[in-house]
Amino acid sequence: MTRSSPRADRSRPAPPSTSPAPAASDARSIRRRDSSTRSGSNRDASRAKSERGTEGSFGPAVYRKRTRYSAGAEPGVTRSVALGIDVGTSAAKAVFVDPRARVIASGAAPYPVESPRPGWSQQRAASWWGGVVAAVHEALARAPAGVDVAAVGLSGQMHGCVLVDEGTLAAAPSGAIGALGPVLLWNDQRTGPQCRAIHERVGGRARLVEAVGNAALPGFTLPKLLWLAEHRPQEVARAARLLLPKDFIALQLTGRPATDVGDASGTLLFDARARRWRDDLAELFDLRRGLLPDVLESAQVVGPLTPWAAAALGLRPGTPVAIGSGDNQTAAIGAGVTEPGHALAILGTSGVIYAPSASPRIDLAGQGRVQSGYDGTGRDRPGGWCNTGCMLSAGGALAWARSVLNAPIERLLEEADATPTGADGLLFAPYLTGERCPHADPDLRGGWIGLTSAHGRGHLVRAVLEGVAMSMTQIVELIRAIGVPVESLRVTGGGARSPLWRRILADAVGVPVETPMSQEGSALGAALLGAVAAGMHADVRSASALVGPEDRIDPGPGRDIYADLRPAYDRLYATLKPPSGGAGAEPCP
């Protein structure tokens, strides 16, 4: 694969012919930074077009087009940049980031998700590498001439259970590799029985939360590993190492199997407070201790880029690679959210509230509905703590509503904006694929509640937007209940393109809502981790602080309406929960 740009840097090695091919209007005033001084992330027209067709598909009416950043250097002048690679659920992304945290070029390449049964979600690890190769080459083709890639940093979807054998470990430095069977992903829901078994074996849900900071939920890594041991035992028997998705790419890039404290925190096998694997838990579940990889700080170098990987990507051998972290941690870093009091709201397919804290906060009262772990800001010394609540359907709920209503998203959002706050009493429970937070219940189901003949299409859509925002409000309250302040939100993801949804979120939560200068999120955060690892920045927090806000919406009159609606939303769980109560389900207080 070669660069298509006529300005291609001919000193950069071309990839070998054997390189794997890629798997295939807001009435309220919004205070915006002056465009003449803004230095945020930039995308060219083709990138903007592709994003309008992806997650949420919010369309040109609400998409803020960004012009491509020019490096501003004379031809031939070398500029040091960091490469951020994000192994997402649906695509790999690559961004080149300059020392001022500005994205100067980006690329993306999709790969498929397999769902052989309802509730199952899995991928082939080899497709991630194909996507990474294609995304990096696309970014290279768009990059200004003369850029010098001084560092690489990684990010990836969390909790995926990637098993590799000894042969794969041996082959990684010199060729393309794969994993043992399809990888069970973070949104896979098949492991409810294993979650119950884990709680029983350790002596209860609360005891597990005390040990590792989290409860056993279907998305986590240990339940997946136990499912594999039961249903695909030959793979577990052959496995030499358990990795997370971005760690698989680190192995392909450097030949070293390792993970970081952030991703390790989401396995249910790692004591984040003590910063070590729990050998007692590994023994309890009959896991070999050697299966668990070395654990690094997120901004530490896992190794240099091997000659084979460098040739495949068109980069320089020996370039330092930072291990990086999970996509929630890197999204916060890439949005400028690393200090307590500020929180990140991700309106993607799922919805996430992520709030940093200076010290560990464990959700014992809520029995682990708020997930705890490291925030990915460490290098030479440990970083801070992160507290996260993830709802499974956010932008996914809106995408579903658009499909069943069979209308352009721009029209639906216009009709929702013309509908009164509160949707004239129509509520929506966004539990379309079960729920993780605020209610840990994989069997929970959602829907519209209170529907009458007076409600129209605009009510249906506005109720979806409000239902997601009210669930996020419940998550914020759970996080506050463990002593973590949330005084503002910075929102990213496909849903962040909608001024209406941002306004609803500001009113529902009751805090200012900002959008960051860059929407590259996790990939940008990964690049900043790489830059810190290579010495381009002194530390992660100062690098992240370069990513400022682009606009802000303050709470308005709708705040009182949503406060009045809160009790009705709090009662939805009791109304909709299945008779069994789900797997360790707990209502939101």
Beta strands, then each sheet from edge to edge (+ up, - down):
strand 1: 31-32
strand 2: 79-87
strand 3: 91-97
strand 4: 103-110
strand 5: 122-123
strand 6: 147-156
strand 7: 162-164
strand 8: 183-184
strand 9: 241-243
strand 10: 258-260
strand 11: 270-271
strand 12: 276-277
strand 13: 294-296
strand 14: 301-304
strand 15: 320-326
strand 16: 341-347
strand 17: 351-357
strand 18: 371-374
strand 19: 385-391
strand 20: 427-429
strand 21: 447-449
strand 22: 486-492
strand 23: 513-516
strand 24: 549-553
sheet 1: 1+ 24- 23+ 22+ 16+ 17- 19+ 18-
sheet 2: 4+ 3- 2+ 6+ 15+ 14-
sheet 3: 5+ 8-
sheet 4: 7+ 9-
sheet 5: 10+ 13+
sheet 6: 11+ 12-
sheet 7: 20+ 21-
end
